[in-house]
Amino acid sequence: MTKQVAHPMLKLQRRVSSLVESNIIKPEDHIGKIALLFGDKWGYWKEELQAFDFSLKDTIEELLLVEDWDD
């Protein structure tokens, strides 16, 4: 049996979804709003988001709607 590892973007998506469910952020907020919540790791996540053609002005809802994170 092989254990599948979740794509890093799926992990980010889950964390952001949890923040939305906790009412810390709203789906209509811009992705850039999460920068402060991710602190030192934001640089890495920003690059990952841009690699998937997201901009910081896109909404969090757009991030949460992605169903497949193929490289």
C-alpha positions as semicolon CSV with decimal commas, in nm:
position;residue;x (nm);y (nm);z (nm)
1;M;0,000;0,000;0,000
2;T;0,134;0,344;-0,089
3;K;0,039;0,652;0,100
4;Q;-0,050;0,951;-0,116
5;V;0,089;1,286;-0,013
6;A;-0,142;1,585;-0,053
7;H;-0,031;1,853;-0,297
8;P;0,106;2,159;-0,108
9;M;-0,160;2,379;-0,268
10;L;-0,431;2,146;-0,138
11;K;-0,286;2,193;0,209
12;L;-0,297;2,572;0,164
13;Q;-0,651;2,548;0,032
14;R;-0,759;2,351;0,339
15;R;-0,597;2,602;0,575
16;V;-0,762;2,895;0,396
17;S;-1,096;2,713;0,399
18;S;-1,062;2,669;0,774
19;L;-0,998;3,043;0,811
20;V;-1,314;3,116;0,613
21;E;-1,518;2,872;0,822
22;S;-1,384;3,042;1,137
23;N;-1,495;3,382;0,999
24;I;-1,140;3,514;1,016
25;I;-1,152;3,595;0,644
26;K;-1,434;3,609;0,389
27;P;-1,455;3,433;0,051
28;E;-1,482;3,771;-0,123
29;D;-1,159;3,901;0,037
30;H;-0,852;3,925;-0,183
31;I;-0,588;3,652;-0,157
32;G;-0,339;3,917;-0,047
33;K;-0,527;3,947;0,282
34;I;-0,394;3,610;0,397
35;A;-0,034;3,733;0,375
36;L;-0,036;3,857;0,734
37;L;-0,180;3,528;0,855
38;F;0,100;3,321;0,702
39;G;0,389;3,535;0,828
40;D;0,736;3,410;0,733
41;K;0,594;3,141;0,504
42;W;0,402;3,392;0,290
43;G;0,689;3,432;0,040
44;Y;0,673;3,063;-0,043
45;W;0,293;3,060;-0,074
46;K;0,291;3,376;-0,283
47;E;0,528;3,214;-0,533
48;E;0,317;2,896;-0,540
49;L;-0,002;3,094;-0,600
50;Q;0,160;3,292;-0,881
51;A;0,284;2,969;-1,039
52;F;-0,083;2,871;-1,068
53;D;-0,168;3,210;-1,222
54;F;-0,328;3,361;-0,914
55;S;-0,277;3,727;-0,835
56;L;-0,304;3,882;-0,493
57;K;-0,616;4,063;-0,613
58;D;-0,802;3,741;-0,692
59;T;-1,062;3,643;-0,436
60;I;-1,019;3,372;-0,179
61;E;-1,331;3,213;-0,324
62;E;-1,144;3,159;-0,653
63;L;-0,870;2,976;-0,465
64;L;-1,122;2,758;-0,285
65;L;-1,299;2,663;-0,608
66;V;-0,997;2,480;-0,753
67;E;-1,067;2,108;-0,759
68;D;-0,740;1,971;-0,898
69;W;-0,387;2,098;-0,840
70;D;-0,203;1,932;-1,127
71;D;0,144;2,070;-1,182
